[in-house]
């Protein structure tokens, strides 16, 4: 079967790091990007509009863009204000933008001491968002406050992503350079007890409700399944996507008293040739997820293949550089966007 070519938006000079579909407008998404592949130089936030295009696929255009002094690594739309979104920056700052206002952010926060690599807005506590950083911390924010509400000392090293559970308020999952995936309950932060190899005096770590030893290598990405509470996918340098059943996690005061280690690996999805940079579960199907990889492909997988069938449903391979972001349209089932260091955003139907 011949698939129509994707809709493409080219942003010369700005390599993409992340994309985010608006939860309010089916025809709008945000692109976080950086000059010089994010290694040095400025960043740009693109607000992209989808209009009618040929062959039933949308035409893509830049509605507006915002320049930043440092590279942008992630973006997340507000869940309460249709025109607002936050960005994560290489200079450790977090900025809140309003797309009805030209040029400058409406708020900025500077607490992280290293690059901020992810931001995520809660779809339950809709006035809160979190950030994760190379400084090992995860911070909880509300746009109304000049400082963070909470700081988790989540990992001893870089936290690549932190995401709110879509089912449980105040529950966050993180992944890190240290090869673990962790689940935290924000209501009962406590510190890990000191022990062999743990120096809690100079480097206190917040106790996780559950720590999943997910990989021998760095974990670059994770996502919560939208239909099955406490089922998560993780992926990273080992090229394999793993699906974890973490339903044994205990929350609340119990979690602080007895931090657990565990997680059952339900599924291994192998096929990417290089590190997997992003995974995202479908918002419409409990058994479908997408992945983006340094092998220059975006892939779509099923966790419940037909007998004798393959887990792999689709390979999208027009990109000519690392594919670093992918995201499902929240409104249009089967429409997926991918973004890459080739400065191209692709939107296609699976």
Buried (B, 14 or more C-beta within 10 A) or exposed (E): EEEEEBBBBEBEEBBBBBBBBBBBBBBBBBBBBBBEBBEEBBBBBBBBBBEEEEEEBBBBEBBEBBEBEBBBBBBBBBBEBBBBBBBBBBBBBBBBBBBEEEEEBEBBBEBBEBBBBBBBBBBBBEBBBBBBBBBBBBBBBEBEEEEBEBBBBBBEBBBBBBBBBBBBEBBBBBBBBBBBBBBBBBBBBBEBEEEEEBEEEEEEBBBBBBBBEBBEBBBBBBBBBBBBBBBBBBBBBBBBBBBBBBEEBBBEEEBBEEBBEEBEEEBEBEBBEBBBBBBBBBBBBBBBBBBBBBBBBBBBBBBEBEEEEEBBBBEBEBBEBBBBBBBBBBBBBBBBBBBBBBBBBBBBBB
